[in-house]
């Protein structure tokens, strides 16, 4: 799961609205490294409610 901060979205929209010649262009404003659902739950302090104790964060986030 890729995350993006709301301030980064606001900045990207501001730049896009004030820059000419970007019609039809695609931009990625998400973070470079994915976050696991485990790490997301941990950031909200809900890790114990959502996962068993044997599960953990991704050690190799781009591993398929």
Helices and strands as residue ranges (DSSP letters): H 6-17, H 37-43, H 47-50
